């Protein structure tokens, strides 16, 4: 994992719900505060996460879909794609 990937993954773990909502709005992705809070709790529970790894990202998105909804997972995938491209 290169330094850019490490920075993005670390930033993901330190986001606040308001940050996630703000980034979502920048890309026309609506996420509620409750959804953002639940997603970030899940992310913080994981010891290691690499959203640049397709398998890890897809597993995370499946878990997000279970605790929120498939629609929220799809929206967050769009946001992850913006972060990683």
N, C-alpha and C positions, 0 to 999 in steps of 0.2 A: 504494500500500500504506500503510495507516495504522500508527500507532505500535504498537498492539496486535499487529497481524500481524507487524511487524518483530521485536518482542520474542519472539513464539512461534517464528518461524523461526530467530532467533538461538539461542534456548534449545535447539531441536532439534539445531543443529550442535554444541552444547557438552555434550550429554548424555553420560554415561558408560554403559557396559552395565548397571551396577547401578541407575542412575537409570531407565533404560528398563524394566528388570525391575520396579522398585518401582512405577512408574506403571502398568504392566500389571496388577500385582496389585491395585491400587486399583480397577481396572475389571474384575476377573476375567478377565484375558487372560494366559495362560501363555506366556512367552517364555523360552527358555533363554539362558544367558550366551553361548554360542557364536552363537546366532541374533542376539542383541542386538549382539554385537561385529561380526558381518558386516554387519548393517544400518547400524550407525553408521559403519563404514568407507566404505560406499557413499555415505551422506549427506555425509560430510566430503570425498569426492572431488569433489562437485559444487560449482562456484563459487557458484552462486546456486540457491536452492531456495525455492519458495513453496507450502506445502501448502494455502494458501487458494485457489490456482488449480487448478481441477479437472483441467485437462490435465497440469500439472506433477505433481500428486499422483498421478494415474493412471499416468503414465510411471514415476515413482519406485516405485510399487507393483508394476508389471510387472517392474522390475529386481530388486526385493526378492524377488519370487516366483521369479525365475531363480536367485538365489544361495542362497535358503533353500527355501521351498516355497509353493505357493499358499495353504495354510492359514495360514502365518505372515503372508503379505501381507494376507489378510483380517482377521486379528486386529489387525495394525498399522493397517489402515484404520479399524477401530473406534476405536482409540486416537486416531488423527488426527482423527476426527470429534469425539471428546470435547474435544480441544484446540482445535478450530476453531469449536465451536458456543457 
